[in-house]
């Protein structure tokens, strides 16, 4: 087999291996890629030199050990378009095989960055599970800022007007 690298589209280098089966597949080098949470990534995999066979893709969340969804669509000229959109942060392993043999450079490891700022915050009702107090006049909730990093919290609370109430 002959191995080389070359530029392809959005990715700086592609792994190219000439030969039958998995060795005949060409794809962008996604090892070490860092992406934002919920960012969709499309990876074209060229199977035109692989010959007939079975192509499979899985993505494993290394924190939970759970397999996450991967979409595979057929493109022109025996190109498979792989679409991933990992949720949550942490490392992922993407396994691509052709006839149960790893594609060149695989398995592939990517990292989903931790959210920061407002994206890292969450809000939920207070301990009693209700947003409003007994008389309906107090709004109570918890805001988790533990992953947000340094910054300021600003909030505005609005209450609907009761019939006939004037705000002047």
QUIGI-V337375 format. One record per residue. N is the residue number from 1. RES is the residue in one letter. SS is DSSP state (H for helix, E for strand, C for the rest). PHI is phi in whole degrees, -180 to 180 (999 if undefined). D_CENTER is the distance of its C-alpha to the mean C-alpha in whole Angstrom. Layout:
<<N;RES;SS;PHI;D_CENTER> <N;RES;SS;PHI;D_CENTER>>
//
This chain:
<<1;X;C;999;33> <2;X;E;-109;32> <3;X;E;-113;29> <4;X;E;-151;28> <5;X;E;-125;26> <6;X;E;-156;25> <7;X;E;-78;23> <8;X;E;-145;21> <9;X;C;52;20> <10;X;C;-78;17> <11;X;E;-105;17> <12;X;E;-67;20> <13;X;E;-141;21> <14;X;E;-120;21> <15;X;E;-94;22> <16;X;E;-122;25> <17;X;E;-129;27> <18;X;E;-89;30> <19;X;C;148;32> <20;X;C;-79;31> <21;X;H;64;28> <22;X;H;-57;25> <23;X;H;-68;27> <24;X;H;-95;27> <25;X;C;-92;24> <26;X;E;-129;22> <27;X;E;-154;19> <28;X;E;-64;17> <29;X;C;-80;17> <30;X;C;-98;13> <31;X;C;-58;15> <32;X;C;83;14> <33;X;C;-64;11> <34;X;E;-114;10> <35;X;E;-130;7> <36;X;C;-81;7> <37;X;C;-59;5> <38;X;C;63;5> <39;X;C;-81;5> <40;X;C;-87;6> <41;X;E;-121;7> <42;X;E;-113;11> <43;X;E;-123;13> <44;X;E;-82;16> <45;X;E;-121;18> <46;X;E;-90;22> <47;X;C;-105;24> <48;X;C;-62;27> <49;X;C;-104;29> <50;X;C;-84;28> <51;X;C;83;31> <52;X;C;-71;30> <53;X;C;171;28> <54;X;C;-108;25> <55;X;E;-101;21> <56;X;E;-134;19> <57;X;E;-137;15> <58;X;E;-136;13> <59;X;E;-129;10> <60;X;E;-112;11> <61;X;E;-79;10> <62;X;C;-72;13> <63;X;C;-79;13> <64;X;C;-98;14> <65;X;C;78;15> <66;X;C;-95;13> <67;X;E;-75;12> <68;X;E;-110;9> <69;X;C;-63;10> <70;X;E;-134;10> <71;X;E;-104;12> <72;X;E;-121;15> <73;X;E;-123;18> <74;X;E;-84;21> <75;X;C;-110;22> <76;X;H;-71;25> <77;X;H;56;27> <78;X;H;61;25> <79;X;E;-98;22> <80;X;E;-104;19> <81;X;E;-99;16> <82;X;E;-98;13> <83;X;E;-119;10> <84;X;E;-125;6> <85;X;C;-147;4> <86;X;C;-67;2> <87;X;C;-107;5> <88;X;C;77;7> <89;X;C;-96;8> <90;X;E;119;10> <91;X;E;-76;10> <92;X;E;-130;9> <93;X;E;-114;12> <94;X;E;-108;12> <95;X;E;-103;15> <96;X;E;-121;17> <97;X;E;-129;20> <98;X;E;-127;23> <99;X;C;51;26> <100;X;C;64;25> <101;X;E;-112;25> <102;X;E;-57;22> <103;X;C;-69;21> <104;X;C;-54;22> <105;X;C;87;20> <106;X;C;-90;18> <107;X;C;-67;17> <108;X;E;-104;14> <109;X;E;-114;12> <110;X;E;-124;9> <111;X;E;-126;9> <112;X;E;-97;6> <113;X;C;-65;9> <114;X;C;-75;11> <115;X;C;-68;12> <116;X;C;-131;15> <117;X;H;63;18> <118;X;H;-60;18> <119;X;H;-66;15> <120;X;H;-93;15> <121;X;C;-94;18> <122;X;E;-141;19> <123;X;E;-130;22> <124;X;E;-149;24> <125;X;E;-60;28> <126;X;C;-64;30> <127;X;C;-55;32> <128;X;C;-77;34> <129;X;C;82;31> <130;X;C;-115;33> <131;X;C;-80;32> <132;X;E;-110;36> <133;X;C;-69;39> <134;X;C;-55;42> <135;X;C;-90;43> <136;X;C;75;40> <137;X;C;-109;41> <138;X;C;-113;38> <139;X;E;-98;34> <140;X;C;-124;33> <141;X;E;-159;29> <142;X;E;-114;27> <143;X;E;-117;24> <144;X;E;-92;22> <145;X;C;-109;22> <146;X;C;-59;22> <147;X;C;-102;18> <148;X;C;-80;19> <149;X;C;81;21> <150;X;C;-69;25> <151;X;C;159;26> <152;X;C;-114;28> <153;X;C;-104;27> <154;X;C;-125;29> <155;X;C;-141;29> <156;X;C;-129;31> <157;X;C;-109;33> <158;X;C;-122;34> <159;X;C;-124;37> <160;X;C;-67;38> <161;X;C;-75;42> <162;X;C;-84;44> <163;X;C;-51;47> <164;X;C;81;49> <165;X;C;-78;48> <166;X;C;-110;48> <167;X;C;-104;46> <168;X;C;-71;49>>
//
